[in-house]
Amino acid sequence: MKQKIAHITLVVDNYDDAIRFYTEKLHFTLIEDTPLSDNKRWVLVAPPGSDGTFLLLAQAVGEQQKSRIGNQTGGRVFLFLYTDDFERDFQNLQDKGVKIVRQPVREPYGTVAVFEDLYGNMWDLIQPAGSRYF
C-alpha cells in the first residue's frame, strides 16, 4: 500500500494577500489558482523544489472559520519548512521583514528558528542534521 498527504488546508483572510506572502516572501511556487465560484478558489502553493505536500489556501467563510485564522493549532508551531540551506532561507526571512519568533538554535535534529506567517501561524524553519530528508 502507498499513501501520502497531498494538501494541508491553511485558512486565510484573503486569497491574494496570502498568495503574495507565500510567493514573494517565502519564494513558494503558485501551483494552481482556479476559481470555483464567485468567492471560492482552489489555490495551491508549495516551497521551491517540493515534490510532496502542497498548502491549500482557503479563504475563511463565516465567523467560526475566521476565528481560526492565524491560530489553527492553539498557539503551537503549525507547519515545518525544511531547507537545504538554513542561512540562506533565514536571511531571506529577515530581508523580507518576516516576524521571527525564536532566533536560530542548533538542536540534535538540526538548526531551527520559528517565524510567523502574515496571519500569525507559527512555522519552524529547519535544516535537518545530516541528510535525513534531502
CYANA upper distance limits for C-alpha pairs under 8 A (distance plus 0.5 A):
  5 ILE  CA     52 GLY  CA      8.44
  5 ILE  CA     53 THR  CA      6.58
  6 ALA  CA     52 GLY  CA      7.31
  6 ALA  CA     53 THR  CA      5.24
  6 ALA  CA     54 PHE  CA      6.75
  7 HIS  CA     53 THR  CA      5.77
  7 HIS  CA     54 PHE  CA      5.23
  7 HIS  CA     55 LEU  CA      5.97
  7 HIS  CA     56 LEU  CA      6.46
  8 ILE  CA     53 THR  CA      7.70
  8 ILE  CA     54 PHE  CA      6.98
  8 ILE  CA     55 LEU  CA      5.55
  8 ILE  CA     56 LEU  CA      6.26
  9 THR  CA     55 LEU  CA      6.43
  9 THR  CA     56 LEU  CA      5.11
  9 THR  CA     57 LEU  CA      6.52
  9 THR  CA     58 ALA  CA      6.95
 10 LEU  CA     55 LEU  CA      7.03
 10 LEU  CA     56 LEU  CA      6.48
 10 LEU  CA     57 LEU  CA      5.60
 10 LEU  CA     58 ALA  CA      6.48
 11 VAL  CA     57 LEU  CA      6.66
 11 VAL  CA     58 ALA  CA      5.39
 11 VAL  CA     59 GLN  CA      6.29
 11 VAL  CA     60 ALA  CA      6.25
 11 VAL  CA     65 GLN  CA      7.77
 11 VAL  CA     66 LYS  CA      8.37
 11 VAL  CA     68 ARG  CA      7.66
 11 VAL  CA     69 ILE  CA      6.13
 11 VAL  CA     70 GLY  CA      8.35
 11 VAL  CA     72 GLN  CA      8.41
 12 VAL  CA     18 ALA  CA      7.21
 12 VAL  CA     57 LEU  CA      6.88
 12 VAL  CA     58 ALA  CA      6.28
 12 VAL  CA     59 GLN  CA      5.31
 12 VAL  CA     60 ALA  CA      6.35
 12 VAL  CA     66 LYS  CA      8.49
 12 VAL  CA     69 ILE  CA      6.30
 12 VAL  CA     70 GLY  CA      8.26
 12 VAL  CA    119 TYR  CA      7.99
 13 ASP  CA     17 ASP  CA      8.49
 13 ASP  CA     18 ALA  CA      8.26
 13 ASP  CA     59 GLN  CA      5.99
 13 ASP  CA     60 ALA  CA      6.37
 13 ASP  CA     66 LYS  CA      7.68
 13 ASP  CA     69 ILE  CA      7.34
 14 ASN  CA     18 ALA  CA      6.67
 14 ASN  CA     59 GLN  CA      6.19
 14 ASN  CA     60 ALA  CA      8.42
 15 TYR  CA     19 ILE  CA      6.62
 15 TYR  CA     43 VAL  CA      8.27
 15 TYR  CA     57 LEU  CA      7.39
 15 TYR  CA     58 ALA  CA      7.75
 15 TYR  CA     59 GLN  CA      6.47
 16 ASP  CA     20 ARG  CA      6.64
 17 ASP  CA     21 PHE  CA      6.75
 18 ALA  CA     22 TYR  CA      6.70
 18 ALA  CA     57 LEU  CA      7.93
 18 ALA  CA    118 LEU  CA      7.99
 19 ILE  CA     23 THR  CA      6.40
 19 ILE  CA     30 LEU  CA      7.88
 19 ILE  CA     45 VAL  CA      8.24
 20 ARG  CA     24 GLU  CA      5.95
 20 ARG  CA     25 LYS  CA      7.99
 21 PHE  CA     25 LYS  CA      5.75
 21 PHE  CA     26 LEU  CA      7.39
 21 PHE  CA    117 ASP  CA      8.27
 21 PHE  CA    118 LEU  CA      7.32
 22 TYR  CA     26 LEU  CA      5.52
 22 TYR  CA     27 HIS  CA      6.79
 22 TYR  CA     28 PHE  CA      5.94
 22 TYR  CA     29 THR  CA      8.45
 22 TYR  CA     45 VAL  CA      7.96
 23 THR  CA     27 HIS  CA      5.06
 23 THR  CA     28 PHE  CA      5.00
 23 THR  CA     29 THR  CA      6.40
 23 THR  CA     30 LEU  CA      7.26
 23 THR  CA     45 VAL  CA      8.39
 24 GLU  CA     28 PHE  CA      7.98
 25 LYS  CA     92 ASN  CA      8.17
 25 LYS  CA     93 LEU  CA      7.52
 25 LYS  CA     96 LYS  CA      6.20
 25 LYS  CA     98 VAL  CA      8.01
 26 LEU  CA     47 PRO  CA      8.18
 26 LEU  CA     92 ASN  CA      8.22
 26 LEU  CA     93 LEU  CA      7.69
 27 HIS  CA     47 PRO  CA      7.35
 27 HIS  CA     48 PRO  CA      7.37
 28 PHE  CA     45 VAL  CA      6.68
 28 PHE  CA     46 ALA  CA      5.67
 28 PHE  CA     47 PRO  CA      4.79
 28 PHE  CA     48 PRO  CA      6.09
 29 THR  CA     45 VAL  CA      6.00
 29 THR  CA     46 ALA  CA      5.83
 29 THR  CA     47 PRO  CA      6.63
 29 THR  CA     48 PRO  CA      6.65
 30 LEU  CA     43 VAL  CA      8.24
 30 LEU  CA     44 LEU  CA      6.71
 30 LEU  CA     45 VAL  CA      5.10
 30 LEU  CA     46 ALA  CA      7.29
 31 ILE  CA     43 VAL  CA      8.02
 31 ILE  CA     44 LEU  CA      5.74
 31 ILE  CA     45 VAL  CA      5.78
 31 ILE  CA     46 ALA  CA      7.42
 32 GLU  CA     42 TRP  CA      7.46
 32 GLU  CA     43 VAL  CA      5.87
 32 GLU  CA     44 LEU  CA      5.59
 32 GLU  CA     45 VAL  CA      7.67
 33 ASP  CA     41 ARG  CA      7.04
 33 ASP  CA     42 TRP  CA      6.05
 33 ASP  CA     43 VAL  CA      4.92
 33 ASP  CA     44 LEU  CA      7.15
 34 THR  CA     41 ARG  CA      5.94
 34 THR  CA     42 TRP  CA      5.53
 34 THR  CA     43 VAL  CA      7.02
 35 PRO  CA     39 ASN  CA      8.44
 35 PRO  CA     40 LYS  CA      6.72
 35 PRO  CA     41 ARG  CA      4.79
 35 PRO  CA     42 TRP  CA      6.84
 36 LEU  CA     40 LYS  CA      5.85
 36 LEU  CA     41 ARG  CA      5.55
 36 LEU  CA     42 TRP  CA      7.19
 37 SER  CA     41 ARG  CA      7.41
 40 LYS  CA     58 ALA  CA      8.49
 40 LYS  CA     59 GLN  CA      7.82
 41 ARG  CA     58 ALA  CA      8.04
 42 TRP  CA     56 LEU  CA      7.68
 42 TRP  CA     57 LEU  CA      7.97
 42 TRP  CA     58 ALA  CA      8.05
 43 VAL  CA     56 LEU  CA      6.12
 43 VAL  CA     57 LEU  CA      5.87
 43 VAL  CA     58 ALA  CA      7.75
 44 LEU  CA     54 PHE  CA      6.59
 44 LEU  CA     55 LEU  CA      6.00
 44 LEU  CA     56 LEU  CA      5.19
 44 LEU  CA     57 LEU  CA      6.77
 45 VAL  CA     54 PHE  CA      6.27
 45 VAL  CA     55 LEU  CA      5.82
 45 VAL  CA     56 LEU  CA      7.26
 45 VAL  CA     57 LEU  CA      8.11
 46 ALA  CA     50 SER  CA      6.78
 46 ALA  CA     53 THR  CA      7.95
 46 ALA  CA     54 PHE  CA      5.53
 46 ALA  CA     55 LEU  CA      6.73
 60 ALA  CA     65 GLN  CA      5.67
 60 ALA  CA     66 LYS  CA      5.77
 60 ALA  CA     69 ILE  CA      8.09
 61 VAL  CA     65 GLN  CA      6.39
 61 VAL  CA     66 LYS  CA      7.10
 62 GLY  CA     66 LYS  CA      6.69
 63 GLU  CA     67 SER  CA      6.47
 64 GLN  CA     68 ARG  CA      7.41
 65 GLN  CA     69 ILE  CA      7.48
 68 ARG  CA     72 GLN  CA      5.75
 69 ILE  CA    119 TYR  CA      7.02
 69 ILE  CA    121 ASN  CA      8.46
 70 GLY  CA    119 TYR  CA      5.00
 70 GLY  CA    120 GLY  CA      5.07
 70 GLY  CA    121 ASN  CA      5.01
 71 ASN  CA     75 GLY  CA      6.39
 71 ASN  CA    120 GLY  CA      7.40
 71 ASN  CA    121 ASN  CA      6.19
 72 GLN  CA     78 PHE  CA      7.83
 72 GLN  CA    121 ASN  CA      7.80
 73 THR  CA     77 VAL  CA      7.78
 73 THR  CA     78 PHE  CA      6.53
 75 GLY  CA    121 ASN  CA      8.33
 75 GLY  CA    122 MET  CA      8.09
 76 ARG  CA    122 MET  CA      7.37
 77 VAL  CA    114 VAL  CA      8.33
 77 VAL  CA    121 ASN  CA      7.74
 77 VAL  CA    122 MET  CA      5.14
 77 VAL  CA    123 TRP  CA      5.89
 77 VAL  CA    124 ASP  CA      7.19
 78 PHE  CA    121 ASN  CA      6.96
 78 PHE  CA    122 MET  CA      6.10
 78 PHE  CA    123 TRP  CA      6.28
 79 LEU  CA    122 MET  CA      7.43
 79 LEU  CA    123 TRP  CA      5.35
 79 LEU  CA    124 ASP  CA      6.96
 80 PHE  CA    123 TRP  CA      6.09
 80 PHE  CA    124 ASP  CA      5.26
 80 PHE  CA    125 LEU  CA      6.72
 80 PHE  CA    126 ILE  CA      7.62
 81 LEU  CA    123 TRP  CA      7.49
 81 LEU  CA    124 ASP  CA      6.49
 81 LEU  CA    125 LEU  CA      5.43
 81 LEU  CA    126 ILE  CA      6.63
 82 TYR  CA    125 LEU  CA      6.49
 82 TYR  CA    126 ILE  CA      5.31
 82 TYR  CA    127 GLN  CA      6.17
 82 TYR  CA    128 PRO  CA      7.61
 83 THR  CA     89 ASP  CA      7.94
 83 THR  CA    125 LEU  CA      7.64
 83 THR  CA    126 ILE  CA      6.53
 83 THR  CA    127 GLN  CA      5.52
 83 THR  CA    128 PRO  CA      8.16
 84 ASP  CA    127 GLN  CA      6.43
 84 ASP  CA    128 PRO  CA      8.48
 84 ASP  CA    134 PHE  CA      7.58
 85 ASP  CA     89 ASP  CA      6.93
 85 ASP  CA    127 GLN  CA      7.15
 86 PHE  CA     90 PHE  CA      6.33
 86 PHE  CA    111 THR  CA      7.75
 86 PHE  CA    125 LEU  CA      8.04
 86 PHE  CA    126 ILE  CA      7.34
 86 PHE  CA    127 GLN  CA      6.00
 87 GLU  CA     91 GLN  CA      6.45
 88 ARG  CA     92 ASN  CA      6.76
 89 ASP  CA     93 LEU  CA      6.83
 90 PHE  CA     94 GLN  CA      6.93
 90 PHE  CA    113 ALA  CA      8.45
 90 PHE  CA    125 LEU  CA      8.15
 91 GLN  CA     95 ASP  CA      6.54
 92 ASN  CA     96 LYS  CA      6.50
 93 LEU  CA     97 GLY  CA      6.76
 93 LEU  CA     98 VAL  CA      5.63
 93 LEU  CA     99 LYS  CA      8.31
 93 LEU  CA    100 ILE  CA      8.39
 94 GLN  CA     98 VAL  CA      6.42
 94 GLN  CA     99 LYS  CA      8.24
 94 GLN  CA    100 ILE  CA      8.18
 98 VAL  CA    115 PHE  CA      7.51
 98 VAL  CA    116 GLU  CA      7.38
 98 VAL  CA    117 ASP  CA      7.65
 98 VAL  CA    118 LEU  CA      8.42
 99 LYS  CA    115 PHE  CA      6.17
 99 LYS  CA    116 GLU  CA      6.04
 99 LYS  CA    117 ASP  CA      8.06
100 ILE  CA    113 ALA  CA      8.09
100 ILE  CA    114 VAL  CA      6.57
100 ILE  CA    115 PHE  CA      4.84
100 ILE  CA    116 GLU  CA      7.04
101 VAL  CA    113 ALA  CA      8.18
101 VAL  CA    114 VAL  CA      5.74
101 VAL  CA    115 PHE  CA      5.57
101 VAL  CA    116 GLU  CA      7.31
102 ARG  CA    113 ALA  CA      6.00
102 ARG  CA    114 VAL  CA      5.38
102 ARG  CA    115 PHE  CA      7.42
103 GLN  CA    113 ALA  CA      5.76
103 GLN  CA    114 VAL  CA      7.36
104 PRO  CA    111 THR  CA      7.08
104 PRO  CA    112 VAL  CA      5.79
104 PRO  CA    113 ALA  CA      4.80
104 PRO  CA    114 VAL  CA      8.17
105 VAL  CA    111 THR  CA      6.18
105 VAL  CA    112 VAL  CA      6.07
105 VAL  CA    113 ALA  CA      7.05
106 ARG  CA    110 GLY  CA      6.34
106 ARG  CA    111 THR  CA      4.89
106 ARG  CA    112 VAL  CA      6.98
107 GLU  CA    111 THR  CA      6.44
107 GLU  CA    112 VAL  CA      7.83
108 PRO  CA    129 ALA  CA      7.62
109 TYR  CA    128 PRO  CA      6.27
109 TYR  CA    129 ALA  CA      5.75
110 GLY  CA    126 ILE  CA      7.04
110 GLY  CA    127 GLN  CA      5.98
110 GLY  CA    128 PRO  CA      4.70
110 GLY  CA    129 ALA  CA      4.68
110 GLY  CA    130 GLY  CA      8.46
111 THR  CA    126 ILE  CA      6.06
111 THR  CA    127 GLN  CA      5.74
111 THR  CA    128 PRO  CA      7.03
111 THR  CA    129 ALA  CA      7.80
112 VAL  CA    124 ASP  CA      6.87
112 VAL  CA    125 LEU  CA      5.98
112 VAL  CA    126 ILE  CA      4.96
112 VAL  CA    127 GLN  CA      7.12
113 ALA  CA    124 ASP  CA      6.21
113 ALA  CA    125 LEU  CA      5.84
113 ALA  CA    126 ILE  CA      7.31
114 VAL  CA    122 MET  CA      7.09
114 VAL  CA    123 TRP  CA      6.02
114 VAL  CA    124 ASP  CA      5.08
114 VAL  CA    125 LEU  CA      6.67
115 PHE  CA    122 MET  CA      6.19
115 PHE  CA    123 TRP  CA      5.82
115 PHE  CA    124 ASP  CA      7.01
115 PHE  CA    125 LEU  CA      7.91
116 GLU  CA    120 GLY  CA      5.48
116 GLU  CA    121 ASN  CA      5.83
116 GLU  CA    122 MET  CA      5.06
116 GLU  CA    123 TRP  CA      6.51
117 ASP  CA    121 ASN  CA      5.98
117 ASP  CA    122 MET  CA      7.16
117 ASP  CA    123 TRP  CA      7.94
128 PRO  CA    132 ARG  CA      7.21
128 PRO  CA    133 TYR  CA      7.61
